Amino acid sequence: MDQTIKESIINVHRLAFGEEEGPEIAKLAESFLNHPDTVSISVKRDGQFAGNVLFTPFVFEDRPDIKCYLLAPCGVSPVFQGHGVGKELMETSIEHLKSIGADAVFVLGVPAFYPRYGFAPTDKQTPYPDLLTAPEAWMALELTPGTVGKLSGKTQAIPQFMQPHWWDTSGRE
Ligand SMILES: CC(C)(COP(=O)(O)OP(=O)(O)OC[C@H]1O[C@@H](n2cnc3c(N)ncnc32)[C@H](O)[C@@H]1OP(=O)(O)O)[C@@H](O)C(=O)NCCC(=O)NCCS
């Protein structure tokens, strides 16, 4: 990916997540963009990068044949928020992930936003990363129906994502 495009995407996340969280989410986005298997979807408005969402590979050790991704981060620059960019990001990326044969996407995120696009809370049988402190916030979108029920075993995100900080939501809003 062109360096200018990468910087624009990183900047979208820096702005989207605000002064407190923005800088660290921007760093996370940068490390994900440097991973060869990350899927990056952007939406432009007025020729500028308005929003971006990243998907990184996510493997369940008992079913490495099932292709899963983790959704994070998803951000829209504040000036463009509330005008359908987030919706377009989600709809475009779901179509793209289907086209590359993805079976399911997982997210730990805004419970009021992701269910609009088909994400549903997982049940107690669905494995989640050991680092996750709030499994009730663990949601999944099946792109191949029936996928989630087939998953078992420990989970493996890319190394950049396996930091306790990203999974311990205690103390956050
Ligand atoms: C959350 C976010 C990605 C949504 O993008 P957006 O461009 O503002 O969203 P849209 O204008 O496309 O809105 C899509 C729908 O989601 C709703 N929505 C938007 N932000 C929402 C939020 N934070 N919580 C719940 N619903 C939300 C909208 O009301 C809209 O619903 P409608 O279609 O019924 O009108 C964006 O506000 C953002 O970047 N926020 C800061 C970073 C963040 O919290 N990211 C998500 C967690 S990883």
The ligand as a Gaussian input file, in Angstrom:
#p B3LYP/6-31G(d) Opt

LIG

0 1
 C      -19.159000       4.482000      15.159000
 C      -18.805000       5.150000      13.823000
 C      -17.807000       4.268000      13.070000
 C      -20.097000       5.300000      12.990000
 O      -19.797000       5.948000      11.767000
 P      -20.785000       7.069000      11.172000
 O      -20.325000       7.406000       9.815000
 O      -20.900000       8.164000      12.153000
 O      -22.165000       6.231000      11.107000
 P      -23.342000       6.402000      10.077000
 O      -23.643000       7.839000       9.860000
 O      -23.057000       5.597000       8.859000
 O      -24.498000       5.729000      10.874000
 C      -24.915000       4.401000      10.639000
 C      -25.950000       4.031000      11.664000
 O      -25.318000       3.763000      12.917000
 C      -25.825000       4.622000      13.935000
 N      -24.672000       5.000000      14.763000
 C      -23.664000       5.813000      14.430000
 N      -22.770000       5.893000      15.445000
 C      -23.221000       5.099000      16.416000
 C      -22.758000       4.756000      17.714000
 N      -21.627000       5.236000      18.229000
 N      -23.494000       3.899000      18.429000
 C      -24.637000       3.397000      17.933000
 N      -25.130000       3.679000      16.730000
 C      -24.442000       4.523000      15.977000
 C      -26.450000       5.793000      13.195000
 O      -27.486000       6.354000      13.944000
 C      -26.958000       5.151000      11.917000
 O      -28.205000       4.540000      12.112000
 P      -29.390000       4.717000      11.040000
 O      -28.853000       4.116000       9.754000
 O      -30.513000       3.944000      11.651000
 O      -29.602000       6.186000      10.941000
 C      -18.196000       6.587000      14.005000
 O      -19.133000       7.382000      14.674000
 C      -16.868000       6.628000      14.743000
 O      -15.820000       6.555000      14.106000
 N      -16.904000       6.785000      16.086000
 C      -15.692000       6.888000      16.898000
 C      -14.886000       5.613000      16.881000
 C      -15.695000       4.402000      17.305000
 O      -16.394000       4.416000      18.317000
 N      -15.608000       3.303000      16.488000
 C      -16.387000       2.085000      16.711000
 C      -15.795000       1.191000      17.715000
 S      -14.400000       0.269000      17.101000

